[in-house]
Amino acid sequence: MKPLYLGLICLLLVFNCKSDRQKIQTDDDLNTTLVEKIANAHGFVHWKNVSEVKFTFQVDRDTIKGNGRSWTWLPKTDKIKMTTGETSIAYTRSKMDSTHIGVDQEFINDKFWLLVPFQLVWDSAAEISQPIFTIAPISKMQLNMLTITYPNEGGYTPGDAYDIYYDNDFIIREWVFRKGNAKEPSLTTTFENYKTYNGIKIATAHKMANKNWNLNFTDVSITLEN
C-alpha cells in the first residue's frame, strides 16, 4: 500500500507541475498584445540592436518614374540625412528648426510606410480597434483587420486612420488610408515583395488595384550594433 500511495503522490506532483507550466504559457500569450504580435512577426525583437537604417522611397506613376528620396537614419541618436537629386540635407530631430519641417514631414511619411508594423507599437497615442475577420479590398481574400486612428491634435497628419489587413501569421498584406478618418478610402495598396534585412521583414513593394502606381523601397540596408 505504501508504494502505491507514494506513486499516487508523484503522479499528482507531475500533473500539477505540468498544469503550472501550461498556465505560465497561457499568461505569456495573454501578455503579448495584438500589435506586438504583428510587430514581432516582422522582426521587432531585432529593433533594439539597430544602429542604422538606409532606404530609398520611390513612387512610379504610369510612365513617370519618381526621383526617389534616399534616407540614412541613426535611430539611437535620431540623426537623419536625406538625399534627392543633387540636394542633401542632414539634421537631428531633437534639434531641428523650422527649416527642417518640410524634410521631416517627408521622413515621417516614408519611414511610416517602411516600418508600419513597428509604428503600431511606437504610436502609443493612437487608438487601436478590436480586430475583425473580413474581405480585403484588393485581393478579396479573407483577412484579419484592425484600424489605427490618430488623435485629432498633434503630429503632421492629425485624425488620420488606417485599416490594416493581416494574415493568420500576423503579416500585413494590404492597408487602406483614410485621411481625417473619412468613411471613404483615400488610398488602398498591397504590401508585397517582402524581404528580410538582419531579421527585420519589410514589404518593399506597394501597389494599387487596376492602376499603374507603384511605391517601391530600394537600396534598403539595416545595420545592427556589433
C-alpha positions in Angstrom: 0.0 0.0 0.0 2.8 2.4 0.9 4.5 2.1 -2.6 1.1 2.7 -4.2 0.5 5.8 -2.0 3.9 7.2 -2.9 3.2 6.6 -6.6 0.0 8.5 -6.5 1.7 11.5 -4.8 4.4 11.5 -7.5 1.7 11.4 -10.2 -0.2 14.3 -8.7 3.0 16.3 -8.4 3.9 15.7 -12.1 0.3 16.7 -13.1 0.4 19.9 -11.0 3.8 20.9 -12.4 2.5 20.3 -16.0 -0.6 22.4 -15.2 1.6 25.2 -13.8 3.7 25.2 -17.0 0.6 25.4 -19.1 -0.7 28.3 -17.1 2.5 30.2 -17.4 2.5 29.8 -21.2 -1.1 30.9 -21.4 -0.3 34.0 -19.3 2.6 34.9 -21.5 0.3 34.6 -24.6 -2.2 37.0 -23.0 0.5 39.5 -22.1 1.5 39.7 -25.8 -0.8 42.2 -27.4 -2.1 42.0 -30.9 0.0 44.9 -32.1 3.1 43.3 -30.5 2.3 40.1 -32.3 2.2 41.9 -35.6 5.4 43.8 -34.9 7.2 40.6 -33.7 6.1 38.8 -36.9 8.0 41.4 -38.8 11.2 41.1 -36.6 10.6 43.8 -34.0 12.7 41.8 -31.5 15.8 42.9 -33.5 15.0 46.6 -33.5 16.7 47.3 -30.2 20.0 46.4 -31.8 19.6 48.5 -35.0 22.2 51.3 -35.3 21.5 52.5 -38.9 18.7 52.3 -41.5 19.1 53.2 -45.1 16.4 53.1 -47.8 15.2 54.9 -50.9 11.5 55.7 -51.2 10.2 55.9 -54.8 6.8 56.2 -56.4 6.3 55.5 -60.1 3.1 56.6 -61.8 2.2 55.5 -65.3 5.2 56.2 -67.4 6.7 58.7 -64.9 9.5 57.3 -62.8 9.9 59.0 -59.5 13.2 60.7 -58.5 13.1 59.0 -55.1 14.2 60.1 -51.7 17.2 58.3 -50.1 17.5 58.3 -46.3 20.1 57.4 -43.7 18.7 57.2 -40.2 20.6 56.6 -37.0 17.7 55.7 -34.6 19.8 55.7 -31.5 20.6 59.4 -31.9 17.7 60.3 -34.3 20.2 61.8 -36.8 18.8 61.8 -40.4 20.2 62.6 -43.8 18.0 62.9 -46.9 19.4 62.9 -50.5 17.3 63.6 -53.6 18.9 64.5 -56.9 21.7 67.0 -56.1 20.2 68.0 -52.8 21.3 66.7 -49.4 20.0 67.7 -46.0 21.1 66.4 -42.6 19.5 67.2 -39.2 18.8 65.8 -35.8 15.1 65.5 -34.9 15.5 66.7 -31.3 17.3 69.9 -32.5 15.6 70.7 -35.8 14.3 74.2 -36.6 11.7 75.5 -38.9 13.9 75.0 -42.0 13.7 71.2 -41.4 9.9 70.8 -41.0 9.3 70.0 -44.7 12.0 67.4 -44.9 11.0 65.9 -41.6 7.4 65.5 -42.8 8.7 63.5 -45.8 10.9 61.4 -43.4 8.0 60.6 -41.1 5.8 59.7 -44.2 8.5 57.5 -45.8 9.5 55.8 -42.5 5.9 55.1 -41.7 5.5 53.2 -45.0 8.7 51.3 -44.3 8.0 50.3 -40.7 4.2 50.2 -40.4 4.2 47.1 -38.2 6.5 48.8 -35.7 4.5 52.0 -35.8 1.6 50.1 -34.3 3.7 49.7 -31.1 5.5 53.0 -31.2 2.5 55.2 -31.7 1.0 54.8 -28.2 -1.2 57.8 -28.5 -3.2 56.2 -31.4 -6.3 54.2 -30.9 -6.3 50.6 -32.0 -9.6 48.9 -32.8 -10.6 45.4 -32.0 -9.8 43.1 -34.9 -12.4 41.6 -37.2 -12.3 39.0 -40.0 -13.3 40.4 -43.3 -12.6 40.6 -47.0 -9.6 42.5 -48.1 -10.3 45.3 -50.7 -7.7 44.3 -53.3 -7.0 40.6 -53.0 -10.6 39.8 -51.9 -9.1 37.3 -49.5 -10.5 36.8 -46.0 -8.0 38.5 -43.7 -7.9 40.0 -40.2 -8.3 43.7 -40.0 -7.7 46.3 -37.3 -7.9 50.1 -37.5 -5.4 52.6 -36.1 -6.7 56.1 -35.6 -4.6 59.0 -34.7 -5.6 61.9 -32.4 -7.1 65.0 -33.8 -4.3 67.1 -32.5 -0.5 66.7 -32.8 1.7 65.2 -35.5 1.8 66.0 -39.1 -1.5 64.3 -40.1 -3.9 64.5 -37.2 -7.1 62.5 -37.2 -6.0 60.1 -40.0 -7.0 56.4 -39.9 -5.5 53.2 -41.4 -7.3 49.9 -41.9 -4.6 47.2 -41.7 -5.3 43.8 -43.2 -3.0 40.9 -41.9 -3.0 37.2 -42.3 -3.1 34.5 -39.6 0.7 34.7 -39.3 0.3 38.4 -38.4 2.0 39.6 -41.7 0.4 42.7 -43.2 -0.9 42.2 -46.7 -2.9 45.3 -47.5 -4.0 48.6 -46.0 -6.4 51.4 -46.5 -5.5 55.0 -45.7 -8.4 57.3 -44.8 -7.5 60.9 -44.5 -9.1 62.6 -41.5 -10.8 59.3 -40.6 -13.2 59.8 -43.6 -15.5 56.9 -44.4 -14.2 56.6 -48.0 -10.6 55.4 -48.7 -8.0 57.9 -49.7 -5.5 55.3 -50.8 -5.5 51.5 -50.9 -2.4 49.4 -51.6 -0.9 46.0 -51.2 2.1 45.0 -49.0 4.2 42.6 -51.1 7.7 41.5 -52.1 8.8 41.1 -48.5 12.5 40.9 -47.9 14.4 40.3 -44.6 17.2 42.5 -43.5 19.1 41.3 -40.4 15.9 39.7 -39.1 13.6 42.6 -39.9 10.9 41.8 -42.5 9.9 44.7 -44.9 7.4 44.9 -47.7 9.5 46.5 -50.5 6.6 47.0 -52.9 3.1 48.5 -52.6 0.6 48.6 -55.5 -2.8 50.0 -56.1 -5.5 47.9 -57.8 -6.1 48.5 -61.6 -3.7 51.4 -61.7 -0.1 51.8 -62.9 1.1 53.1 -59.5 3.9 51.5 -57.6 5.7 52.5 -54.4 9.0 50.8 -54.0 11.7 50.6 -51.4 15.2 50.1 -52.9 18.8 50.3 -51.5 17.4 49.0 -48.2 20.0 48.1 -45.5 19.7 47.7 -41.8 22.8 47.6 -39.7 22.9 46.1 -36.2 25.2 47.0 -33.4 28.4 44.9 -33.0 
